[in-house]
Amino acid sequence: MLGRVAAALVVYILCIFEWQDTVTSVGQLLGLSGFWALFIPSALIGLSVYRIADLDNWGVWDAAAFLTIGSIAMLAMTSDPSATIYELVKGVVSFSVAAILGALALRGGKNGR
Protein backbone atom coordinates (compact mmCIF):
# COMPACT_ATOMS: atom_id res chain seq x y z
CA MET A 1 0.00 0.00 0.00
CA LEU A 2 2.75 2.44 0.94
CA GLY A 3 4.63 1.63 -2.28
CA ARG A 4 1.57 2.45 -4.39
CA VAL A 5 1.13 5.80 -2.66
CA ALA A 6 4.84 6.58 -3.02
CA ALA A 7 4.85 5.72 -6.74
CA ALA A 8 1.75 7.83 -7.40
CA LEU A 9 3.17 10.76 -5.41
CA VAL A 10 6.52 10.63 -7.23
CA VAL A 11 4.82 10.63 -10.63
CA TYR A 12 2.47 13.44 -9.58
CA ILE A 13 5.39 15.58 -8.39
CA LEU A 14 7.28 14.85 -11.63
CA CYS A 15 4.23 15.96 -13.63
CA ILE A 16 3.94 19.19 -11.65
CA PHE A 17 7.60 20.20 -11.59
CA GLU A 18 9.54 18.35 -14.29
CA TRP A 19 6.97 17.89 -17.09
CA GLN A 20 4.97 21.04 -16.35
CA ASP A 21 5.06 22.44 -19.90
CA THR A 22 4.01 19.16 -21.49
CA VAL A 23 1.22 18.50 -19.00
CA THR A 24 -0.07 22.07 -19.32
CA SER A 25 -0.15 21.82 -23.12
CA VAL A 26 -2.16 18.58 -22.85
CA GLY A 27 -4.54 20.28 -20.43
CA GLN A 28 -4.99 23.16 -22.84
CA LEU A 29 -5.76 20.70 -25.65
CA LEU A 30 -8.48 19.29 -23.40
CA GLY A 31 -9.95 22.80 -23.03
CA LEU A 32 -8.58 23.59 -19.58
CA SER A 33 -6.72 26.72 -18.59
CA GLY A 34 -4.45 27.98 -15.86
CA PHE A 35 -4.14 25.85 -12.73
CA TRP A 36 -6.62 23.24 -14.01
CA ALA A 37 -4.58 22.59 -17.15
CA LEU A 38 -1.73 21.43 -14.93
CA PHE A 39 -3.67 19.84 -12.08
CA ILE A 40 -6.22 17.62 -13.85
CA PRO A 41 -3.87 15.72 -16.22
CA SER A 42 -1.30 15.37 -13.40
CA ALA A 43 -3.95 14.00 -11.05
CA LEU A 44 -5.20 11.56 -13.71
CA ILE A 45 -1.68 10.28 -14.29
CA GLY A 46 -1.04 9.98 -10.53
CA LEU A 47 -4.27 8.07 -9.96
CA SER A 48 -3.50 5.81 -12.91
CA VAL A 49 -0.07 4.98 -11.54
CA TYR A 50 -1.66 4.30 -8.14
CA ARG A 51 -4.04 1.81 -9.78
CA ILE A 52 -1.36 0.12 -11.90
CA ALA A 53 1.02 -0.26 -8.94
CA ASP A 54 -1.33 -2.82 -7.35
CA LEU A 55 0.37 -5.90 -8.74
CA ASP A 56 -1.92 -8.36 -6.93
CA ASN A 57 -5.25 -7.31 -8.45
CA TRP A 58 -5.23 -6.64 -12.18
CA GLY A 59 -8.34 -6.08 -14.24
CA VAL A 60 -10.41 -3.66 -16.27
CA TRP A 61 -9.45 -0.64 -14.15
CA ASP A 62 -5.79 -1.27 -14.92
CA ALA A 63 -6.59 -1.28 -18.61
CA ALA A 64 -8.42 2.02 -18.14
CA ALA A 65 -5.40 3.40 -16.27
CA PHE A 66 -3.04 2.40 -19.09
CA LEU A 67 -5.46 3.91 -21.59
CA THR A 68 -5.50 7.17 -19.62
CA ILE A 69 -1.71 7.40 -19.44
CA GLY A 70 -1.41 6.42 -23.09
CA SER A 71 -3.92 8.97 -24.28
CA ILE A 72 -2.24 11.78 -22.32
CA ALA A 73 1.16 10.74 -23.69
CA MET A 74 -0.21 10.59 -27.25
CA LEU A 75 -1.81 14.01 -26.88
CA ALA A 76 1.53 15.37 -25.69
CA MET A 77 3.31 13.89 -28.73
CA THR A 78 0.81 14.69 -31.48
CA SER A 79 -0.97 17.83 -30.20
CA ASP A 80 -3.95 16.66 -32.27
CA PRO A 81 -6.97 15.37 -30.32
CA SER A 82 -8.71 13.88 -33.38
CA ALA A 83 -5.61 11.87 -34.37
CA THR A 84 -5.24 10.70 -30.78
CA ILE A 85 -8.85 9.51 -30.60
CA TYR A 86 -8.44 7.72 -33.94
CA GLU A 87 -5.31 5.91 -32.73
CA LEU A 88 -6.93 4.98 -29.39
CA VAL A 89 -10.00 3.51 -31.08
CA LYS A 90 -7.80 1.65 -33.55
CA GLY A 91 -5.69 0.21 -30.73
CA VAL A 92 -8.64 -0.79 -28.54
CA VAL A 93 -10.41 -2.52 -31.44
CA SER A 94 -7.29 -4.39 -32.54
CA PHE A 95 -6.53 -5.59 -29.00
CA SER A 96 -10.16 -6.64 -28.54
CA VAL A 97 -10.10 -8.69 -31.74
CA ALA A 98 -6.81 -10.26 -30.68
CA ALA A 99 -8.26 -11.16 -27.27
CA ILE A 100 -11.34 -12.75 -28.83
CA LEU A 101 -9.24 -14.76 -31.28
CA GLY A 102 -6.93 -15.84 -28.47
CA ALA A 103 -9.87 -16.98 -26.35
CA LEU A 104 -11.28 -18.96 -29.28
CA ALA A 105 -7.88 -20.55 -29.86
CA LEU A 106 -7.69 -21.59 -26.19
CA ARG A 107 -11.14 -23.16 -26.41
CA GLY A 108 -10.15 -25.16 -29.47
CA GLY A 109 -11.73 -23.09 -32.19
CA LYS A 110 -15.33 -22.45 -33.12
CA ASN A 111 -16.67 -25.90 -32.18
CA GLY A 112 -14.92 -26.06 -28.81
CA ARG A 113 -12.87 -29.16 -29.68
ABEGO torsion letter per residue (X at the ends): XAAAAAAAAAAAAAAAAAAAAAAAAAAAAAGBBEAAAAAAAAAAAAAAAAAAABAABBBAAAAAAAAAAAAAAAAAAAGBAAAAAAAAAAAAAAAAAAAAAAAAAAAGEAAGX
